[in-house]
Amino acid sequence: VYTMPISGGLPIRWTYERDASITNSWTPDGKVVYNTRAYSKVPDNQIITIDLDTKEKKRIPLAQASEASYNSIGKTVYFVRPAYHRNVTKRYKGGTARQIWQFTQGADEAIKLTKEHLGGSHHPMWFSGRVYFISDRDGMMNIWSMNENGEDLKQHTTHKEFDVRSASISKGTIVYQMAADLWQHNLASNKSKKINIKLVSDLDQLREKWDDNPAQYITSVHSDADGERIIITARGRVFVAPVKSGRFVAFTDKAAVRFRDAVFSHDGAHIYT
C-alpha cells in the first residue's frame, strides 16, 4: 500500500507484509482501508485500516472480508465475501460467487445483504444512505444500488457489450472500468459517459531508432549454391545481400507475416521460408 499527493510527488509506502495488500477505500476519518491475507492463519482476506498520522494498523474482526466501504459515521462497513478469485465466468452462480455483507461495530455477526441473487455482487460503495455495487442481475455486470438493509434495488447502468469490472465513488460520481475505457456515472442525472483521456507523450516507441549492433537480431544466414549471395533472417524479416557488390533486397512488404530460417532453392531462383 502506497499513498502519494494527488498533485504528484514521491509515494510513501505503508505495508511490508508477506502477502498482497489491496487498497479498498478510506474511512470517514481519513484512514486507509485495505485487505490482505497476511494476518490470517487460513487463506482468507481480512480488512485492515491504517492511521496515516500514527501509522497504527487495526484489524476489523471479520474472518473473511475484502472490498470494504464504510458509511459516513464509520461504524458500519459493507464488504464482500468470499474474496475475488479471478473467475470471470459469465453469469456464474456457484458457491464462490461474491456477495455483499454488512457489519456494524458492536454487532454479534455480519448480515448478508444480497441473499436474493445467487450471482456475483461486489465492489460495494456507500453513498448518501445507499450502497452502490456491481452485479450481473441483468446478464451483464452493471452498476446497481440498494438501501442499507439490502432492499429497494435499482439499476443505474445498462451496458450490453462489456461487463463493468471495477468501480469507485466520490461526491456522487462513480468512475468505473468497462473494456479498455474508464466511464463516469453521475448519480444526480443517472447518466453515464466515457472519460476521454489524452496522454501527452513524445511517443518514443514510434521514433526512428538506429541500432549500433543490428547483427544481434540475426537468427539465420544461408548462402546460395554459387556463394554469390546470402539470405539473412532477422526479426522475422528476410533480406538478400550480395557477397561482394550488387543489389540488396528486403522482403518487408508483408507486415503481418513473420519469416523464419529462409533458404535459397537449389537453383537460387526461389526462396523457401
Salt bridges, closest charged atoms under 4 A:
GLU17 OE2 - LYS57 NZ 3.04
ASP19 OD2 - ARG37 NH2 3.36
ASP29 OD2 - LYS31 NZ 2.67
GLU67 OE2 - ARG98 NH1 2.55
GLU67 OE1 - HIS123 ND1 3.57
GLU116 OE2 - ARG137 NH2 2.42
ASP136 OD1 - HIS117 NE2 2.94
ASP138 OD2 - LYS160 NZ 3.97
ASP152 OD2 - ARG130 NH1 2.85
ASP163 OD2 - LYS90 NZ 2.87
ASP163 OD2 - ARG165 NH2 3.47
ASP202 OD2 - ARG207 NH2 3.99
ASP204 OD1 - ARG207 NE 3.57
ASP224 OD2 - ARG229 NE 3.23
